[in-house]
Amino acid sequence: SRTKMSAEEAKNKGNAAFSAKNFEEAIEHFTTAIGLDAGNHVLYSNRSAAYASLHKYTEALADADKCISIKPDWAKGYSRKGAAQHGLGDFEGAIETYNAGLKIEPTNAMLKSGLQEADHEFKMNAGQQAKQSLGNLFGRPDLLDIIVSSPDLAPYVAQQDFMEMVQNLQKDPLTFTQYQSDPRCMTLLQVLLQRSNPDMFAKMAEKEQKEMKKREEDAEARKKREEAEKKAALAAETERKLTMSEDDIAKLEGKEQCEIYKMRGTAAYKAKDFDNALKAYTKGFEADRTNISLLTNRAAVHFEMGNLDLAEADSREAIKVGRECRADFASLARAFERLGNIQLKRGNLNEAMDEYNNSMLENRTPSVEKKIKDLKAKIKLQEAEAYKDAGKSAEAKEKGNALVKEGSFPAAITAYEEAIKRNPKDHTLYSNLALCYLKLMEPARALAHCNTALELEPTFARAYLRRGNAYVMLREMTRALDDFQHGCELDPSNAELKEALQRVKTSYHRGRPDEAVTQNALKDPVIKQILADPVVKNLLTDMQTDASAVQRAMADPDMSVKIERLLIAGVVGIGPGPAGH
């Protein structure tokens, strides 16, 4: 047609202009031809060459891409694109393009030549960039300071070959290729890179952390998937075995039959279907009379049904058969554990302990170890209950009282402890023990026994007296004050309590209290509350300049109670050598 002829004519004119090196004119003719025949890949290829000749590589690349899109199996289009990329300095892209063209036409000389030139330029450019980058790193004026200050590099300073390597790298950074197999060189490079671009390293670390997290998540997901698949496969296999007909089971070997019946028995046991569990375990043992787990499992069913004699018979049979066929230790241990459970159910604690110990001799397990621990506590409690006897407790108490009168306090303690074992609820015994320890100058132990007495009988005045005395010995005077006051409220006629209370109240008149009294008192919450009272704070301030301030404050009933407590505590003082402010 006339249009096609016009496009061909324009193309020919473009080729002639190109041959004459009139590249601008050639571009005009090729553009005209493209306008007439836009689907002709050759026209774009020719115009790309013309653009490249004028160093207009961006336009050349666009035409080359268009050429390839129209005819991707034409090798020359790749040659045009590679040349344009080469001109733009994209050597790596040019190499990729030339290789793509050579896959279409492996013998194309233009593609081979272009690839060789692009590869050469790429290597030269990479070498120059590497030299510049390494030069910037190893040519730092503070390089030695960095090495000395780095915990990872400082130990190498004393190594002559390391320092020689550093000097060589400073002179010619490209010698890095000779040393890159040396771990010290790689450590140096890492430290320098981190110093030069800490943000990049932080991003790299963050990226690595994210990648590691993703790997861990992927691994965990894969693990869960595999476990789910394994579980599903096991469930399917279990279901298959549970639904097998008796005829199909009969075709199997004895051990396989045994495992299927064991599986059915366990399923029935978990469903509380004990009758079918017994039948299945019995069939399983008949199929394989060396597998004692069927007997111990059947014993567990009998135990749940309350048939302890049958459970014991199966457990003992399991031990007998297990010994004969040399069963594994774990299976024998389980049989002994069953016997222990049976004896415990019967209330035979010592016999149960024997069986559990036998189980541990065969195979130690945490579950049986815990049962032994719990059983020991139960046996101890049982023995303690059996030992109780109020009459014998009274006898031991009388013996202790007699020994106290004789002044034999250690022996009295032994007697009272025996009385407590016989009757641990008698609060007077703990009070008597406290008295003995007070006589032996052991206030802490006396205090503990008084606390027990008061837990049993909170209105026992004598225990408050003895605990107050213990507090006095421990130099906790405010606590002693509280106990003596409370004891007097419970027993107003008790002369000992009255005397002890008066003695504590007048203790501050006997001169400066020792430091222990004051330090202990400052831990007393009541003392802390009093000292936080604004009125008391003002009083303490007035006492600095007015000695009569205390006497005036004592005229106020509420304030007198607080001041008295501070005086007893040694926080403030009156008279000569005041303890306080």
C-alpha positions in Angstrom: 0.0 0.0 0.0 0.9 3.7 -0.4 1.3 4.0 3.5 3.6 1.1 3.8 5.7 2.3 0.9 5.9 5.8 2.5 7.1 4.2 5.8 9.7 2.1 3.9 10.9 5.3 2.0 11.2 7.2 5.3 13.1 4.3 6.8 15.5 4.2 3.8 16.1 7.9 4.1 16.8 7.5 7.8 19.3 4.7 7.1 21.1 6.9 4.5 21.3 9.8 7.0 22.6 7.4 9.7 25.3 6.1 7.3 26.3 9.7 6.6 26.4 10.3 10.4 23.6 12.8 10.1 22.0 11.4 13.3 19.5 14.2 13.9 18.2 13.9 10.3 18.1 10.1 10.7 16.0 10.5 13.9 13.5 12.7 12.0 13.1 10.1 9.2 12.7 7.2 11.6 10.1 9.1 13.6 8.2 9.8 10.4 8.3 6.1 9.5 7.1 5.1 13.0 4.2 7.5 12.6 3.2 5.6 9.4 4.0 2.1 10.7 4.0 2.0 14.6 4.2 -1.7 14.8 7.5 -2.1 13.0 10.1 -3.1 15.6 13.0 -2.4 13.2 12.1 1.3 13.1 12.5 1.6 16.9 15.8 -0.3 16.8 17.2 2.1 14.2 16.0 5.2 16.0 17.5 3.8 19.2 20.9 3.5 17.4 20.6 7.1 16.2 19.8 8.4 19.7 22.7 6.4 21.1 25.1 7.9 18.6 24.0 11.4 19.9 24.6 10.1 23.5 20.8 10.5 24.1 20.8 7.2 26.0 17.5 7.7 27.9 15.6 8.1 24.5 17.7 5.2 23.1 16.7 2.9 26.0 13.0 3.8 25.6 13.1 2.9 21.9 15.0 -0.4 22.6 12.4 -1.4 25.2 9.6 -0.7 22.7 11.4 -2.8 20.1 11.7 -5.7 22.5 8.1 -5.4 23.5 7.0 -5.7 19.9 9.4 -8.6 19.0 10.9 -10.1 22.2 12.6 -12.9 20.2 14.7 -10.6 18.0 18.3 -10.5 19.4 19.2 -7.1 17.9 16.7 -5.4 20.2 18.6 -6.6 23.2 21.8 -5.3 21.6 20.3 -1.8 21.3 19.0 -1.9 24.9 22.4 -3.1 26.2 24.2 -0.3 24.4 21.8 2.3 25.9 22.2 0.9 29.4 26.0 0.9 28.9 25.8 4.5 27.9 23.8 5.4 31.0 26.4 3.7 33.2 24.1 0.8 34.2 26.8 -1.8 33.5 25.1 -4.5 35.6 21.8 -3.9 33.7 23.6 -4.0 30.4 25.2 -7.4 31.3 21.8 -8.8 32.2 20.3 -7.5 28.8 23.2 -8.9 26.7 22.9 -12.3 28.4 19.2 -12.3 27.7 19.9 -11.6 24.0 22.5 -14.4 23.8 19.9 -16.9 25.1 18.0 -16.1 21.9 21.0 -16.0 19.6 24.1 -17.4 21.3 26.4 -16.7 18.4 25.5 -13.0 17.9 28.8 -11.1 17.6 27.4 -7.7 18.5 25.9 -9.1 21.8 29.1 -10.9 22.7 31.2 -7.8 22.1 28.7 -5.6 24.0 28.7 -8.1 26.9 32.5 -8.1 27.0 32.7 -4.3 27.1 30.0 -4.0 29.7 31.6 -6.6 31.9 35.0 -4.9 31.7 33.5 -1.5 32.6 31.5 -3.0 35.5 34.6 -4.6 37.0 36.6 -1.4 36.5 33.8 0.7 38.1 33.4 -1.7 40.9 37.1 -1.8 41.6 37.3 2.0 41.6 34.3 2.2 44.0 35.7 -0.5 46.2 39.1 1.3 46.3 37.5 4.6 47.1 35.2 3.1 49.8 38.1 1.0 51.4 40.4 4.0 51.1 37.9 6.1 53.0 37.7 3.4 55.7 41.4 2.5 56.1 42.7 6.0 55.3 41.1 7.5 58.4 43.6 9.7 60.4 42.1 8.3 63.6 42.5 4.7 62.6 45.0 3.7 65.3 42.9 5.5 68.0 39.8 3.4 66.9 41.8 0.2 67.1 43.2 1.0 70.5 39.8 2.0 71.9 37.9 -1.0 70.5 37.6 -3.9 72.9 37.5 -6.3 69.9 40.7 -4.9 68.3 42.8 -3.6 71.2 44.3 -7.1 72.0 45.7 -7.3 68.4 47.9 -4.2 68.8 50.6 -6.3 70.3 50.6 -8.6 67.3 53.2 -7.5 64.8 51.6 -9.1 61.7 48.3 -7.4 62.5 49.9 -3.9 62.6 51.7 -4.7 59.4 48.4 -5.6 57.8 46.9 -2.3 59.0 49.8 -0.4 57.4 49.5 -2.2 54.1 45.7 -1.5 54.0 46.4 2.2 54.6 48.9 2.3 51.7 46.8 0.3 49.3 43.2 -0.5 50.3 42.8 -3.1 47.5 45.2 -5.4 49.4 42.1 -6.1 51.5 41.5 -9.0 49.1 44.7 -10.6 50.4 43.6 -10.3 54.1 39.9 -10.9 53.9 40.3 -14.5 55.1 41.9 -13.2 58.3 39.2 -12.9 61.0 41.1 -9.9 62.5 40.8 -8.1 59.2 37.0 -8.7 59.0 36.6 -7.5 62.6 38.6 -4.3 61.7 36.3 -3.8 58.7 33.2 -4.3 60.8 34.3 -1.8 63.5 35.2 0.8 60.8 31.9 0.4 59.0 30.0 0.7 62.2 32.0 3.9 63.1 31.5 5.3 59.6 27.7 4.6 59.4 26.1 3.8 62.7 22.6 4.4 61.3 23.2 1.9 58.6 24.4 -0.7 61.1 21.4 0.0 63.4 19.1 -0.6 60.4 21.0 -3.7 59.5 20.7 -5.0 63.1 17.0 -4.2 63.1 16.5 -5.9 59.7 18.5 -9.0 61.0 16.3 -9.0 64.1 13.1 -8.9 62.1 14.4 -11.6 59.8 15.4 -13.7 62.8 12.0 -13.2 64.3 10.4 -14.2 61.1 12.6 -17.3 60.8 11.6 -18.2 64.4 7.9 -17.6 63.7 8.2 -19.7 60.5 10.0 -22.5 62.3 7.3 -22.4 65.1 4.5 -22.4 62.5 6.2 -25.3 60.7 6.6 -27.2 64.0 2.9 -26.6 64.9 1.9 -27.7 61.4 4.0 -30.8 61.6 2.7 -31.6 65.1 -0.9 -31.1 63.9 -0.3 -33.3 60.9 1.3 -36.0 63.2 -1.6 -35.7 65.6 -4.2 -36.0 62.8 -2.4 -39.0 61.4 -2.2 -40.6 64.9 -5.9 -39.9 65.5 -6.8 -41.4 62.1 -4.7 -44.5 62.9 -6.3 -44.8 66.3 -9.8 -44.5 64.9 -9.0 -47.2 62.3 -7.8 -49.5 65.0 -10.7 -48.8 67.3 -13.2 -49.5 64.6 -11.6 -52.8 63.3 -13.8 -55.8 63.3 -13.1 -58.8 65.6 -12.4 -60.9 62.4 -9.8 -58.4 61.2 -8.2 -58.2 64.6 -8.0 -62.0 64.7 -5.9 -62.0 61.5 -3.2 -60.0 63.3 -0.2 -61.2 65.3 -0.7 -61.5 69.1 1.3 -58.3 70.0 -0.7 -56.3 67.4 -4.0 -57.7 68.8 -2.8 -56.8 72.3 -2.1 -53.1 71.4 -5.5 -52.7 69.8 -7.3 -54.1 72.8 -5.2 -52.0 75.1 -6.2 -48.9 73.1 -9.9 -49.9 73.3 -9.6 -50.5 77.0 -8.0 -47.1 77.6 -10.7 -45.4 75.5 -13.4 -47.1 77.5 -11.6 -46.3 80.8 -11.5 -42.6 80.0 -15.2 -42.8 79.1 -15.9 -44.4 82.6 -17.1 -47.5 80.7 -15.4 -49.8 83.2 -17.1 -53.1 82.1 -15.9 -52.8 78.5 -12.5 -51.6 79.7 -12.1 -54.8 81.7 -13.2 -56.9 78.7 -10.7 -55.2 76.4 -7.8 -55.4 78.8 -8.5 -59.1 79.4 -8.6 -59.8 75.7 -5.4 -57.9 75.3 -3.5 -59.9 78.0 -4.8 -63.1 76.5 -3.3 -62.1 73.1 0.1 -61.3 74.6 0.6 -62.7 78.1 4.0 -61.0 78.4 2.6 -57.5 78.3 2.0 -56.7 82.0 0.7 -53.2 81.2 -2.7 -54.9 80.5 -2.7 -56.2 84.0 -1.8 -52.9 85.7 -4.4 -51.1 83.6 -7.0 -53.7 84.5 -6.0 -53.2 88.2 -6.6 -49.5 87.7 -10.2 -50.2 86.5 -10.9 -52.5 89.5 -9.5 -49.7 91.8 -11.9 -47.2 90.3 -14.8 -49.7 90.7 -13.9 -50.2 94.3 -12.8 -53.8 93.8 -9.6 -53.5 95.8 -9.0 -57.2 96.2 -9.2 -57.8 92.4 -7.0 -54.7 91.8 -4.4 -56.1 94.2 -4.5 -59.6 92.6 -3.9 -58.1 89.1 -1.0 -55.9 90.4 0.7 -58.9 92.1 0.1 -61.0 89.0 1.7 -58.2 86.9 4.8 -58.3 89.2 5.0 -62.1 89.0 4.7 -62.2 85.2 7.0 -59.2 84.8 9.8 -60.9 86.8 9.4 -64.1 84.7 9.5 -62.3 81.3 12.0 -59.6 82.4 9.6 -56.7 81.9 11.0 -53.2 81.9 11.6 -51.4 85.2 9.0 -48.8 84.5 6.2 -51.4 84.1 7.2 -53.1 87.3 7.3 -49.8 89.1 3.8 -49.0 87.9 2.5 -52.3 89.4 4.1 -51.5 92.8 2.6 -48.0 92.6 -0.8 -49.6 92.1 -0.3 -51.7 95.2 0.6 -48.5 97.1 -2.6 -46.8 95.9 -4.6 -49.8 97.1 -3.1 -49.9 100.5 -3.5 -46.2 100.9 -7.2 -46.5 100.0 -7.5 -49.2 102.7 -5.9 -46.8 105.2 -2.8 -49.0 105.6 -0.4 -46.1 105.5 2.8 -48.0 106.4 2.1 -50.8 103.9 1.4 -48.2 101.2 4.8 -46.6 102.0 6.5 -50.0 101.6 4.9 -50.4 98.1 5.8 -46.9 97.0 9.4 -47.5 98.1 9.4 -50.7 96.1 8.2 -48.7 93.1 11.0 -46.2 93.5 13.6 -49.1 93.6 12.4 -50.2 90.2 12.1 -46.8 88.6 12.2 -43.3 90.2 9.3 -41.0 89.1 8.3 -37.6 90.3 4.7 -38.7 90.8 5.6 -41.5 93.2 8.2 -39.3 94.9 5.4 -36.8 95.7 3.1 -39.6 97.0 5.9 -40.7 99.4 6.4 -37.1 100.6 2.6 -36.6 101.2 2.3 -40.0 102.8 5.1 -39.3 105.2 3.3 -36.1 106.4 0.1 -38.1 106.7 1.8 -40.9 108.8 3.4 -38.3 111.0 0.0 -36.6 111.6 -1.6 -40.0 112.3 1.1 -40.9 114.8 0.8 -37.6 116.4 -3.0 -38.1 116.7 -2.5 -41.6 118.1 0.0 -40.3 120.7 -2.5 -37.8 122.2 -3.6 -38.6 125.7 -5.0 -35.8 128.0 -4.3 -37.9 131.1 -0.7 -38.5 130.3 -0.3 -34.9 129.3 -1.5 -33.8 132.8 1.1 -36.1 134.3 3.9 -34.6 132.3 2.7 -31.1 133.1 2.8 -31.9 136.9 6.2 -33.3 136.4 7.3 -30.1 134.7 5.8 -27.9 137.4 7.7 -29.8 140.0 11.0 -29.4 138.1 10.3 -25.6 137.8 10.0 -25.4 141.6 13.4 -27.2 141.8 14.9 -24.8 139.3 15.6 -27.6 136.8 14.4 -25.6 133.8 16.0 -27.7 131.0 14.4 -30.9 132.4 11.1 -29.0 132.9 11.2 -28.0 129.2 11.5 -31.7 128.3 8.5 -32.5 130.5 6.4 -29.7 129.0 7.2 -30.7 125.5 6.1 -34.2 126.2 2.9 -32.8 127.7 2.3 -30.7 124.5 2.7 -33.8 122.3 0.1 -35.5 124.4 -2.3 -32.5 124.3 -1.2 -29.8 121.9 -4.3 -27.7 122.4 -3.5 -26.9 126.1 -2.5 -23.2 126.0 -1.0 -23.3 129.6 1.7 -25.7 128.5 3.2 -23.1 126.0 3.0 -20.4 128.7 4.9 -22.7 131.1 7.5 -23.4 128.4 7.9 -19.7 127.9 8.6 -19.3 131.7 11.4 -21.8 131.5 13.0 -20.1 128.5 12.8 -16.7 130.3 14.6 -18.3 133.3 17.2 -19.6 130.9 17.6 -16.0 129.3 16.2 -17.1 125.9 13.5 -14.4 125.3 13.1 -15.0 121.6 12.0 -18.7 122.2 9.9 -17.6 125.2 8.1 -15.0 122.9 7.3 -17.7 120.3 5.7 -20.0 122.9 3.7 -17.1 124.3 2.4 -16.3 120.8 1.2 -19.9 120.5 -0.5 -19.8 123.9 -2.4 -16.6 122.9 -3.4 -18.0 119.6 -5.0 -20.9 121.5 -6.5 -18.7 124.2 -6.4 -14.9 123.5 -7.7 -14.0 127.0 -4.9 -15.8 128.9 -3.5 -13.0 131.1 -0.5 -15.0 132.3 0.8 -15.3 128.7 0.6 -11.5 128.3 2.7 -11.2 131.5 5.4 -13.6 130.2 5.4 -12.2 126.7 5.8 -8.7 128.2 8.8 -9.9 130.2 10.3 -11.4 127.0 9.9 -8.0 125.3 11.6 -6.3 128.3 14.5 -8.7 127.9 14.6 -7.9 124.1 14.6 -4.2 125.0 11.2 -3.6 123.2 9.7 -1.6 126.0 6.7 -0.2 124.2 5.5 -3.7 123.2 6.0 -4.8 126.8 3.9 -1.8 127.9 1.1 -2.9 125.6 1.2 -6.5 126.9 1.2 -5.6 130.5 -1.6 -3.1 130.1 -3.7 -5.7 128.2 -3.0 -8.4 130.8 -4.1 -6.0 133.6 -7.4 -5.4 131.7 -8.0 -9.1 131.6 -6.9 -9.8 135.2 -7.1 -6.5 137.2 -6.2 -8.3 140.5 -2.9 -9.9 139.1 -0.2 -8.4 141.3 2.6 -9.5 139.0 1.1 -7.8 136.0 0.5 -4.6 138.0 4.1 -4.6 139.2 5.5 -5.2 135.7 3.4 -2.5 134.2 4.6 0.0 136.9 8.2 -1.0 136.4 7.9 -0.3 132.6 6.1 3.0 133.2 8.8 4.3 135.6 11.7 2.9 133.5 12.5 6.4 132.0 13.2 7.7 135.5 16.2 5.4 135.9 18.4 7.5 133.6 19.1 7.4 129.9 17.7 4.2 128.3 20.0 2.2 126.2 20.2 2.7 122.4 18.5 -0.7 121.7 15.3 0.4 123.5 15.1 3.6 121.3 16.0 1.8 118.1 13.4 -0.9 118.7 10.8 1.7 119.7 11.3 3.7 116.5 10.1 0.6 114.6 6.9 0.6 116.5 4.0 1.8 114.3 2.3 3.6 117.3 5.5 5.5 118.0 5.7 6.5 114.3 2.2 7.7 114.4 2.7 9.7 117.6 5.9 11.4 116.2 3.9 12.4 113.1 1.3 14.2 115.2 1.7 18.0 114.6 1.0 18.8 118.2 3.7 16.4 119.3 6.1 17.9 116.8 5.4 21.4 118.3 6.0 20.0 121.8 9.3 18.5 120.8 10.3 21.8 119.4 9.3 23.7 122.6 11.3 21.2 124.7 14.4 22.5 123.1 14.1 25.8 125.0 11.4 25.1 127.7 12.1 22.3 130.2 8.6 22.6 131.7 6.9 21.9 128.3 6.7 18.2 129.1 5.0 18.8 132.5 2.4 21.0 130.9 1.7 18.5 128.2 1.2 15.7 130.8 -1.7 17.7 132.2 -3.7 16.8 129.1 -5.0 13.1 129.5 -4.7 12.3 125.7 -1.3 13.9 125.4 0.0 12.4 128.6 -0.5 8.9 127.1 1.5 9.8 124.1 4.3 11.5 126.0 4.5 8.6 128.5 5.0 6.2 125.5 7.7 8.4 124.1 9.4 8.6 127.5 9.3 4.8 127.9 10.6 4.5 124.3 13.5 6.8 125.2 12.6 9.0 122.3 12.3 12.0 124.7 13.6 12.4 128.2 13.2 14.5 131.3 15.3 15.3 134.2 19.1 15.1 134.2 20.7 13.7 131.0 17.6 13.7 128.8 17.4 10.9 126.2 15.5 13.0 123.8 15.4 16.4 122.2 
